[in-house]
Amino acid sequence: MRLSTSQEVEAPIRFVWRQLSDFGNWERAASQRGVTVRRLDGTPEEGPGTGWLVRFDYHGRTREVEMRLVGIEPDQKLLMEATGHSLRADLTLAFLELAPRRTRVTVTSDVKALTLPSRVFLQSLRLAQGTLQEKYDARIKGFAAEIGRRWQARRKAAAAAAAKGPQA
């Protein structure tokens, strides 16, 4: 099953890239939501092969997903792979500069079943794909708006600092 959406962010492509490729920030955000995240490779650098073991509760059961960064093209694309007990998902984030302070981010999730019960589960999700797509769009739109707010806050802080002038 594939879900895809594009959102425009009111920020330069480099800023958007840094926000979405800051994996330490994603780890902290997940932990704040009760998700356990553990790096699998033990190195502070991120690059293809970087992995995380993610544990979370869903419908009364603890689930485990292994996530891997499988590809990275700075300022252009991030490719992730998530594998659980019965599902595998490929996640692609593609970045396109529309203007110096405007970026389009396209997020695509492609979920595949690994077992027969998960094929039945995915088939039932396809029946609700319209609702799932709406929720997916709203979630990505929220991320885009938050990144735009961070960019605006950064610009205002820089303008305020410039207005003060050099400190004596």
C-alpha positions as CSV (number, residue, x, y, z in Angstrom):
1,M,0.0,0.0,0.0
2,R,1.4,3.4,-1.0
3,L,0.7,6.8,0.6
4,S,2.3,9.9,-0.8
5,T,1.9,13.6,-0.3
6,S,3.7,16.8,-1.1
7,Q,3.8,19.9,1.1
8,E,5.4,23.3,0.5
9,V,7.5,24.7,3.4
10,E,8.2,28.4,3.8
11,A,11.9,27.9,4.4
12,P,15.1,27.4,2.4
13,I,15.9,23.9,1.3
14,R,19.1,23.7,3.4
15,F,17.1,24.6,6.6
16,V,14.3,22.1,5.7
17,W,17.0,19.4,5.0
18,R,18.7,20.0,8.3
19,Q,15.4,19.8,10.2
20,L,14.3,16.5,8.7
21,S,17.7,14.9,8.7
22,D,18.4,15.6,12.3
23,F,18.0,12.0,13.6
24,G,18.9,12.9,17.1
25,N,15.9,15.3,17.2
26,W,13.7,12.5,15.9
27,E,15.0,10.1,18.6
28,R,14.2,12.6,21.3
29,A,10.7,13.4,19.9
30,A,9.9,9.7,19.8
31,S,11.1,9.2,23.4
32,Q,8.9,12.0,24.6
33,R,5.9,10.1,23.1
34,G,6.8,6.9,25.1
35,V,8.6,5.2,22.2
36,T,11.9,3.4,23.1
37,V,14.6,4.1,20.5
38,R,18.0,2.4,20.5
39,R,20.8,3.0,18.0
40,L,21.9,-0.3,16.5
41,D,25.3,0.8,15.1
42,G,26.5,2.8,18.1
43,T,28.1,5.6,16.1
44,P,27.1,9.2,16.3
45,E,27.4,9.8,12.5
46,E,24.4,9.2,10.3
47,G,24.8,7.6,6.9
48,P,23.6,4.6,4.9
49,G,23.4,1.7,7.2
50,T,22.6,3.7,10.4
51,G,19.9,1.8,12.2
52,W,17.5,2.1,15.1
53,L,15.4,-0.5,17.1
54,V,12.1,1.2,17.8
55,R,9.7,-0.3,20.5
56,F,6.2,1.1,21.1
57,D,2.8,-0.1,22.3
58,Y,0.1,-0.4,19.8
59,H,-3.4,-1.9,20.5
60,G,-2.2,-3.3,23.8
61,R,0.9,-5.1,22.4
62,T,4.5,-4.1,22.3
63,R,5.7,-3.8,18.7
64,E,9.3,-3.7,17.5
65,V,10.5,-2.1,14.3
66,E,14.0,-2.0,12.9
67,M,14.6,1.2,11.0
68,R,17.6,1.7,8.6
69,L,18.8,4.7,6.7
70,V,19.4,3.2,3.3
71,G,20.2,6.2,1.2
72,I,21.0,9.9,1.6
73,E,21.5,12.6,-1.0
74,P,22.1,15.8,0.8
75,D,19.5,18.5,0.1
76,Q,17.6,16.1,-2.2
77,K,16.5,12.8,-0.7
78,L,16.4,10.6,2.3
79,L,15.5,6.9,2.0
80,M,14.5,4.8,5.0
81,E,13.5,1.2,5.5
82,A,11.4,-0.1,8.4
83,T,10.9,-3.8,9.0
84,G,8.7,-5.3,11.7
85,H,7.5,-8.8,12.4
86,S,5.1,-8.9,9.5
87,L,5.4,-5.7,7.5
88,R,8.1,-3.8,5.6
89,A,7.9,-0.1,4.8
90,D,10.0,2.1,2.5
91,L,9.9,5.8,3.3
92,T,11.2,8.4,0.9
93,L,11.6,12.1,1.6
94,A,12.4,14.1,-1.5
95,F,13.3,17.8,-1.4
96,L,12.8,20.4,-4.2
97,E,13.8,24.0,-4.1
98,L,10.9,26.1,-5.5
99,A,12.4,29.5,-4.5
100,P,15.2,30.7,-2.2
101,R,12.8,30.5,0.8
102,R,10.3,27.9,-0.4
103,T,10.8,24.1,-0.5
104,R,8.6,21.3,-1.6
105,V,8.9,18.1,0.4
106,T,7.4,14.9,-1.0
107,V,6.9,12.1,1.5
108,T,6.1,8.6,0.1
109,S,5.5,5.5,2.3
110,D,5.2,2.1,0.6
111,V,4.1,-0.7,2.9
112,K,4.5,-4.4,2.0
113,A,3.2,-7.5,3.8
114,L,5.6,-10.2,4.8
115,T,3.1,-12.7,6.0
116,L,-0.4,-13.9,5.0
117,P,-2.1,-12.3,8.0
118,S,-0.4,-9.0,7.3
119,R,-1.6,-9.2,3.7
120,V,-5.2,-9.5,5.0
121,F,-4.5,-6.5,7.3
122,L,-3.2,-4.4,4.5
123,Q,-6.2,-5.3,2.3
124,S,-8.5,-4.1,5.1
125,L,-6.5,-0.8,5.2
126,R,-7.0,-0.3,1.5
127,L,-10.7,-0.1,2.1
128,A,-10.0,2.9,4.3
129,Q,-7.3,4.3,2.1
130,G,-9.1,7.6,1.6
131,T,-9.3,8.3,5.3
132,L,-5.7,7.1,5.8
133,Q,-4.5,9.4,3.0
134,E,-6.3,12.4,4.7
135,K,-4.6,11.7,8.0
136,Y,-1.2,11.2,6.3
137,D,-1.6,14.5,4.4
138,A,-2.6,16.3,7.7
139,R,0.4,14.9,9.6
140,I,2.9,15.9,6.9
141,K,1.2,19.3,6.5
142,G,1.7,19.8,10.3
143,F,5.4,18.9,10.0
144,A,5.8,21.4,7.1
145,A,4.1,24.2,9.1
146,E,6.2,23.5,12.2
147,I,9.4,23.7,10.1
148,G,8.1,27.0,8.6
149,R,7.5,28.4,12.1
150,R,11.0,27.4,13.2
151,W,12.4,29.2,10.2
152,Q,10.4,32.4,10.9
153,A,11.5,32.3,14.6
154,R,15.1,32.0,13.5
155,R,14.8,34.9,11.1
156,K,13.1,37.1,13.7
157,A,15.8,36.3,16.3
158,A,18.6,37.1,13.7
159,A,16.8,40.4,12.8
160,A,16.5,41.3,16.5
161,A,20.2,40.5,17.1
162,A,21.2,42.6,14.1
163,A,19.0,45.5,15.2
164,K,20.8,45.6,18.6
165,G,24.1,46.0,16.8
166,P,27.5,44.9,18.1
167,Q,27.7,44.6,21.9
168,A,30.4,46.8,23.5
